Amino acid sequence: MLTIRDIAAKAGVSVSTASRALNNNPRISLATRKRIQALATAEGYRPNYNAKNLTSGEANAVGVVFPTSDRNSTDNPFYIDLLRGINTELMKRQYVLSVAISKTADELLENVKAMVAQGKIKRFVLLYVHQADPVAAFLREKHLHFVTIGEPVDGHDDYFVDNDNLEAGIGGASFLLDQLAVKHPVFVESGHNWGYEQQRRQGYERVAAQYNVEPLTCKLNDLEYVQSFIKHHPEIDGIMATDDFNAIEFYRLLREQYVASHFPVVSYNHSLPTGLTDANLHSVNLFPEKMGSATVSLLFSDREETADKQIRIPYEIK
């Protein structure tokens, strides 16, 4: 069986350099990474974690934990793209996905505990970040390796992959007020108070202050409240929402009261199928598949000599 030492010898580099190159470590030049990766592919090399896992009692599986939500997260294309990126990298390492998804935090924690105790899973990806999260606290207590999608909000030094949500909020709000000439925007977010929503709202508020615009904000946690909010703010002429689904939900409710209105919308995730809405939608692409790939490189940092504890993926406004 071909080993990392064989690849290193064929490439004329050290074992550590070959390992870093195969795991896209930026400490190795791009040209060297591409050369060694091409060589490994041509030779049919696959990293073998089976022997290590047998001795450590670790399953060749990674637990992927979805956030609790009243909306089915697995239907969201953003999560599907995240999983695609994660799974592509796990296949290279001969690992598989094991999913934990529940409606309540207590059920989710029990699910994760069972994955550890019965499934021998020792590596996890949390597709969310939340204040005082019991799942993250349990994984820290057990000294298990995990990576979150989103920057930690409670001061813990966890591994994470994220966008710069403050800058993405500034960029989205600037595009709405400058390029789309909106004078009376509203910022739309869920009722979950996610960290990324707070950061994007902060960016929106900064730009609103620069343009001397009132920073209206609406939470989508109660239908009657949202309908009343729209009724009391007929001046709204543009929407900035924390994700595409929040955007089209608020837009739909807005159109119910103001049928002739077609407002420009800036939202995040770039996850809606073409033709789903007639809104003038400009979606900020967060590149979730790249985020998923980066997550796995951090998840195996103990084996693959990855120095980073965080990776930020750039965004792009369409």
N, C-alpha and C positions, 0 to 999 in steps of 0.2 A: 504493500500500500504506500502510495506517495505521501511523504511527510513534508512539513515546513522546512526541514533541513535540506531535503532534496531540492525544493524550490529555491532556497537561498543559494545552494551550491550552483545550480544551473544559471541563476541570475548574477552570480559573482558578488553577492552581498552577504552581510551577516544575517543570522537568524532573526535578530531583533528588528533589523531594517526590513526584512521580508515580511515579518508579522505586521509591522506598522503600515507598510505599503498596502498589504492586502486588506487592511481595515481602514484605509483612507485617512490615515493620520496626517494632519497638515504639516507635521514636523518633517515629513519626507516630501521632496519636490514632486510636483505634479507629473513631470516627465518620468521620474523613477517609479512612481505609483502606477502609472499607466503601463509601463514596460513590464513590471512584475505581475500586475493583474492579468495582462494579456498572456504572459507566460504560464501563469497558474491555470487560466482557462484552457489554453491549448493543451496543457498536460493533464487536464481533468482533475485538478487538485480540489479537494474539499476538506476544510478543517474538521478534525475528528475530536469531538468532546466526549465520546462514549466512555473511554477509559477513565477519564477524570470523574465523570458523573457516577460511574459504578463505585468508585472508591469513596466519593463524598455522599452517596445516597441521594443524588439529585436527579430528578426526572428531566428528560430532554423536552421540556415544555416550558413555556413562558405564560404566566397568568396576565391576561389583559382585562383590566377592571373598568367598566363603564360607569359614568356618573348616574346616581339615582335621579329620576326625572319623571314628570307626568307626561312627557313626550317620549316616544320610542326613539332613543338615540341611534339604534342600529339602522334606522331608516334614513338617517342623515348622511348625505353623500360625503360630508367632511370626515366622518368617522370611517366610512368605507374606504376612502382614500388613505387615511391614516393606517388602517389595518393592512391595506395593500402594500404600503411601504414597509411596515413591520414584518409582514409575512415573507416578503421577498428576501429580506436580510436573514430572517430566521432559517429559511430553507437552505441558505448557503452554509449554515452552521448545524444543519440536521436537527433543528428544533421545530416544534409545532406550537400553535396557539391553543390556549385554553381560556375561555371567556367567562367572566363573572359579571352578571347583570341582575339587578334586583330593583324593586320599587322603593324599598326603605333602606336606610343606612344600617339598621340592625341585621337585616337579611343579607345585605351585601357583605358585611363583616363576617358573618357565619359562613358564607360561601367561600370567602378568601381563606378563612381558618381551615376549612375542609380541604381546600386545594393544597395547603401546606402540610397538614397532618396526614391526609390520606393519599394525596396525589404526589407528594414529595416535590412540589414546585417551590423553587427558591429564588426565582427571578420574576419581577412583576413590572408591568407598565400601567400606570394610572392615567386614564384619558381625561383627567381633570385635576384641579387643585381647589381645595376648600379649607377654610379656617377650621382648625381643631378636627381634622378628618380622622375618624377612628381607624380606618383601614391603614392610612399612612402611619399612624401611631403604633399600630400592631406590627407592621413590617419593620419599623425602627426598633421596637422592643425585641424582636426576634433576630435582629441584625441581618435581615434579608436585603438583597440588592434590588432596588426599584428606581424607576425613572418616571417623572410626571410630565404630562403635556401641560405646560403652563408653569410660570415662575412661582415658587413657594411664597405664601403670603403670611406665614406665621413665624418667620425668622429661622426656620430650619435650613440646614445646609444640604438639601437634597439635590440629587442629580435631576436636571430638567432640560426639556427642549421647548422652545417657545419662539414667537415672533416678538419684536419690540412693540408691544401693544400701545404704549404711550405714543411712540412715533407714528404707528399706524393710525391712531386716533387723530393725531395732528394732521397727517397726510390726507385722511378721508374728509375731515372737516374743512380743510383748506380747499380741497377739490370741490366740495359742495358749495362753499361760499364764494370762491373765486371763479373757478371754471364754469360752474353751473349757475352762478349769479343768484343764489338763494338769499333772501333777506330775512325770512322768519323760519328757521329750521327747528326741528324737534329731534331729540336723541331718544331712540327707542331701545329698551333693554328688557331682559327677562326679569322675573321676580326672584331669581336664585342668588343674586349678588355675587356672581363669579368674579374672581380677581381680574380676568382679562377684560370684563365689561367695565369694571371700575377704572382700569387704566385707559381704555379707549374713551370713556366719558371724560376723564381728566384732560385728554388731548383735545376733545371737542370743546370743553369749557375754556381751555387756553385760547383756542382760535376764535371762539365766540367773543371773548373779551377783547381780542385784538381788533375785531371788526365792529365792536360796540353793539353786539347782538345779544338779545336775551337768550340764555342757554336753557331753553325748555327741555324737560326730560319726562318721559313717560315709561312706567313699568307695565309690562304685559302680564300682570298677575291677577287681574280681576276684570271681567268683560264689561260690567256696568261702569267701573271706574274709567276704563279706556274710552268708552262711548261718551261719557260725560266730559272727559278731558278734551276730546275732539270737538264736542259741541261748544265748549267754552274757549276754543282757540281756532276760530275760523281763519285767522291770519296765516296759518301754517302753509308754506309754499315749498317745503322740501323736507326730506327725511334722511336721517343717518341712523342706522340700526346696527346692533352688535353682531347679527348674523343674517343671512338671507331669509331664513324662515321667519324671524321676528319682523323683518322688513315687509314681506308680502302680507303677513297677518295684519299689521298696522295699516298698510296701504289698502287692504281689502275693507277694513272697518272705516277708513277715511272715505273711500269711494261710496260706501253705503249712505253717508250723510251728504257728500258733495259729489254727485254723480259725474259732473262734467270735468272734474279735476284730474289732471295728469301731472303729478309732481315728480321732480327728479328725486332719485333715491340712491344713496351710497350705503352699501352694506358689506359684510365680510363673509369669506369662505369660498366664494365663486363656485357655489354648489348647486345652483338651480338649473334644471333642464331648459333648453331654449323653448320659448313660447309659453312658459308656465304663467307669466304675468305680462300685462300690457304696460307696466310701469317703465319709466325711463331709468332703468336700473344700471348702476355702475358698481360692480362687485370687486372688492379687494381680494386678490388671490393670495392666500397664505401658504400655498404649496404644501398641503398636508401629507402628500406622499413622501416628499423630502423630509418632512418632520418625522414621519414614521421610520424612515431609514436611519436618520440621525439618532433616534431613540435607541435603536438596537446597538449602535456603536458604543453608546454610553452604558447600556445595560451589561455589556460584556467587557467593560473597561478593566476589570480585575484580571482578565485573561489575555487581553489584547493590548495592554500597555497604552491605553488611551488616557492622556493626561487631563483632558477637559472634564469638568463637572457640569457644564452647561453649553448648549448650542442654540444660537438664535438664527432663524431662517428669515431672509429678507422677504418683504411683501411687494406686491405689484398691483396698481390700480388699473382696471380695465375700463 
